[in-house]
Amino acid sequence: MGRLFEHPVTLIVLLIIVLLLFGAKRLPDLASGIGQSLRIFKREVNGLHDDEAAQQAAQQAAQQAQAPTAAAPAPAPAAPVAPVVPVQQTAAAPVQQTAAPSQDRPADPPA
């Protein structure tokens, strides 16, 4: 491929062929279209680099925000405490305690 552009004559021949294929009227439009495409491509590549840098900065900020909380030991969770409800016993309504079912007693017959 390097041999193709060694002599200026090959460049002139290539330019003449391009001129004949596309015509003199379309060459400026073609050149401006290529230039515009290159500008858009360059802008998008720069945007990708900016987005990547912003993502890295956000990740570093998140890691720095998590670092102090990760270094401190977490407090042990407290056991839940059941509320104490006072039971009032009156003479009119004594509290009856029911016995837990024993395993010695046979189960109720099926209905």
N, C-alpha and C positions, 0 to 999 in steps of 0.2 A: 504494500500500500504506500510505503514511503517513496517508491520510485515514481508514483503517479504525479506527485507535486514537485519533483526535482527541477523540472524545466518550466519556465514561464509560458512556453508555447502550449503546454497541456492545459494550463489554466485558461488561456485565451480561447482554445478550442471548446472547453467545457462551457465557458460563458456564452459563446456563440450558439451552442446547442441548446442551452437553457433559454436564450432569447428567442430562438426559432420555435421551441416547444410552447412557451407560454405567451409570447408576444410582448411587445414593448408597453402596451397599455396595462397589462396585468402584473408586470413585474413590481411596480411601486406598491400596489395593493398587497401583493404576496410578501414583500419585504416588511411592510408595516404590520401585517398580520403575524409574521414570525416574531417581530420585535415585541408586539403586544403580548404574544403568548409567552415569550421569555420573561417579560416583566411580571406577568401573573404568576408564572412558575416560581420566580425568585421571591415574590411576596409570600406565596404559600409556604415555601421552604423556611423563610424567616419566621413565619407564624408558627410553624411546627416547633422550631427551636424555642420560641418564646413560650409556647404552651408547655413544652417539656420542662423548661426552667421554672415555670410557675408551679407545675405539679411537684417538682422536687422541693421547692420552697415550702409548699403546703405540707408535704410529708415530713420535712424537718421540723416544722412548727408543731405538727401533731405529735411527733416523737418527743420534742422538748416539753410539751404540755403533759404528756403521760409520764415522763421521767420522774418528776417529784412525787407523784402519787404512787408509782411503782416502788420507790425506795422506802417509803413509810410502810410499816407493817399494818396490815388491816386489823381492825379491832375484832375480837371474837364475838360472834353473834350471841346475843342474850337469849336465854331460854324463855319461851313464852310463858307468861304467868296467867293462870286461870283466875278470873275474878272471884272473890269470896263473897258469897251471898249469905247473909245471916238467915237462919231458919228460926221462925217464931213458933214455939209450941204453946198451944193453949190447952186448957183442960177439956174443952169441948171437942177438939179435933186432935186426938193423939196421932202421932206419926207411926205408921205401921211399916215394919221392915219386912220385905219379902225375901224368902230364901232363894238362893241361886239353885237352878235345877241341878240335881245330882246326876252323876253318870250311872249310878246303880239302878235308878228308876227306868223301867222300859219306856220306850217312846209310845206316844199315843197311837192307837190302831188307826189304820187308814180308813177314811170315810167312804 
